[in-house]
Amino acid sequence: MEIREATTKEWKQVRDLYLALLKNDPEAFVDQYDEIAALSEERWIRGLENKDAKVFVAVENDKFIGMGRINFYKELPGIPVLHKLGVLSEYRGQGIARKLVKAREEWAKSMGAHKVRLGIIADRLKTIEFSKKNGYKIMETLRNRAQIKDGTWVDVVFMEKDLSAER
Ligand SMILES: CC(C)(COP(=O)(O)OP(=O)(O)OC[C@H]1O[C@@H](n2cnc3c(N)ncnc32)[C@H](O)[C@@H]1OP(=O)(O)O)[C@@H](O)C(=O)NCCC(=O)NCCS
């Protein structure tokens, strides 16, 4: 199994993996399956070409089994945000997600970031626990911040990790 950046040529594998994760665990992500399935090739390639972002993938024998994205945003200079972390269910519990988190933190450091941020829907207690185990601390909880599949608005917990201690 290797963890590496996805290339633009691999847009289909990244899309198919994300769709499989969305289908299996729709409540874990804010994105909607149908909206993601409708995105064009050009849109996927543009996303993978974005210099302010990277998608890291876990690949075993050419099969894409896990992924995670990281993005810099103009509104949050120097603090990139982790998104879209998922591992296919049959490969869970082997430390693959932890490695996908680590790979993105290393990229963040190489880009000069001192912190990394992520947002988790407040009732996803297992995911919050997972992030704590990976060194993330709760910074704030924003009320009614994200709209979920049934249309209701839910609280989002924002967590950050200080990367400077690891330099
Ligand atoms: C969360 C997830 C990425 C973990 O993948 P993984 O490769 O099994 O994770 P690792 O092996 O590196 O770490 C295992 C830890 O994940 C956490 N975990 C296990 N099941 C989980 C679940 N259903 N949801 C969230 N976290 C979970 C636990 O903290 C576990 O630690 P433990 O074994 O000590 O209990 C995977 O369960 C998944 O894809 N879930 C669905 C999508 C999701 O919730 N993504 C995160 C929000 S964007």
The ligand as an ORCA input file, in Angstrom:
! r2SCAN-3c Opt
* xyz 0 1
  C     -12.776      7.550      9.608
  C     -12.050      6.583      8.673
  C     -11.436      7.396      7.532
  C     -10.958      5.831      9.455
  O     -10.227      5.027      8.539
  P      -9.206      3.909      9.039
  O      -8.192      3.677      7.954
  O      -9.960      2.748      9.546
  O      -8.518      4.643     10.279
  P      -7.194      4.217     11.027
  O      -7.022      2.723     10.899
  O      -6.067      5.082     10.635
  O      -7.602      4.593     12.500
  C      -8.600      3.851     13.149
  C      -9.397      4.845     13.950
  O     -10.434      5.424     13.173
  C     -11.509      5.781     14.038
  N     -12.735      5.211     13.494
  C     -13.072      3.923     13.392
  N     -14.283      3.804     12.809
  C     -14.697      5.056     12.535
  C     -15.854      5.576     11.953
  N     -16.849      4.816     11.519
  N     -15.964      6.910     11.817
  C     -14.984      7.699     12.257
  N     -13.851      7.260     12.844
  C     -13.711      5.936     12.968
  C     -11.210      5.242     15.389
  O     -10.671      6.319     16.150
  C     -10.126      4.213     15.097
  O      -9.250      4.061     16.154
  P      -9.340      2.729     17.059
  O      -9.069      1.609     16.122
  O      -8.277      2.958     18.077
  O     -10.731      2.733     17.596
  C     -13.017      5.510      8.097
  O     -13.722      4.908      9.173
  C     -14.028      6.076      7.107
  O     -13.731      6.182      5.899
  N     -15.230      6.451      7.595
  C     -16.256      7.011      6.735
  C     -15.900      8.392      6.269
  C     -15.617      9.334      7.424
  O     -16.218      9.267      8.493
  N     -14.679     10.240      7.177
  C     -14.245     11.215      8.155
  C     -15.066     12.440      8.062
  S     -14.727     13.412      6.657
*
